[in-house]
Amino acid sequence: MSMPVMFEWTLVTEGKQERVPNQPNCFKLTLDGYHLFPIDQVIEIKRNHNKGHIGFGEIIEFTWRNQQTTCLYRLTSLQSVN
């Protein structure tokens, strides 16, 4: 069964991000479904869809597997406590 791909310009973490050891300001986030993000471009990082952004970051890489998208991203600026 096919699954749609959603193109995203904002990364919504919902508090599910994990810090990546030995890489400063890097986090990993796994999302349900297939999401397509711009690589090496600054995008908004939000905790929730209906809230303002908490900062900006760059997607370093993402992987599609088992109907999930795993993103590795680096925060470039933070507007509030993460």
C-alpha positions in Angstrom: 0.0 0.0 0.0 1.4 3.4 -0.9 1.8 6.3 1.5 1.8 9.9 0.6 4.8 12.1 1.0 4.4 15.5 2.7 6.8 18.3 2.0 7.6 20.2 5.2 9.1 23.7 5.8 8.7 23.4 9.6 9.9 20.7 12.0 7.4 20.0 14.8 9.0 18.0 17.6 6.2 17.6 20.1 8.9 17.0 22.7 10.0 13.7 21.1 13.5 14.7 20.0 16.6 13.0 21.3 19.9 14.6 21.7 22.7 13.1 19.6 25.8 12.4 21.7 29.1 13.9 20.6 27.5 16.3 18.1 26.8 19.8 19.5 23.3 21.1 19.2 22.2 18.0 17.2 19.0 16.1 17.7 17.2 13.1 16.2 13.5 12.9 15.7 11.3 10.1 14.3 8.0 11.1 12.7 5.2 8.8 11.5 4.7 8.8 7.7 7.0 10.0 5.0 8.1 13.7 5.2 10.3 15.5 2.8 12.5 18.4 4.2 14.9 20.8 2.6 18.5 19.8 3.4 21.0 22.4 4.6 18.4 25.2 4.7 17.3 27.0 7.8 13.7 26.1 8.8 11.5 26.8 11.8 11.5 24.4 14.8 8.3 24.2 16.8 7.1 22.1 19.7 3.5 22.0 18.6 1.6 22.8 15.4 -0.5 25.6 16.9 2.4 27.3 18.8 5.0 29.8 17.7 8.5 28.6 16.8 11.1 27.9 19.5 14.0 28.5 17.1 15.6 27.6 13.8 17.6 24.7 12.6 19.0 22.8 9.6 18.1 19.3 8.6 21.4 17.5 8.2 19.9 14.2 6.9 16.7 12.2 7.0 15.8 8.6 6.3 12.6 6.9 5.2 12.0 3.4 6.6 8.9 1.4 7.7 6.5 4.3 7.1 8.5 6.6 9.3 10.9 9.5 8.7 13.9 9.9 11.0 15.5 13.4 10.9 18.9 14.5 12.2 18.9 18.2 12.7 21.1 20.9 14.2 19.7 23.9 16.1 21.2 27.1 14.7 19.3 29.5 17.0 17.0 29.0 20.0 14.3 31.5 21.1 13.3 29.7 24.3 14.4 26.9 26.6 14.4 23.6 24.8 
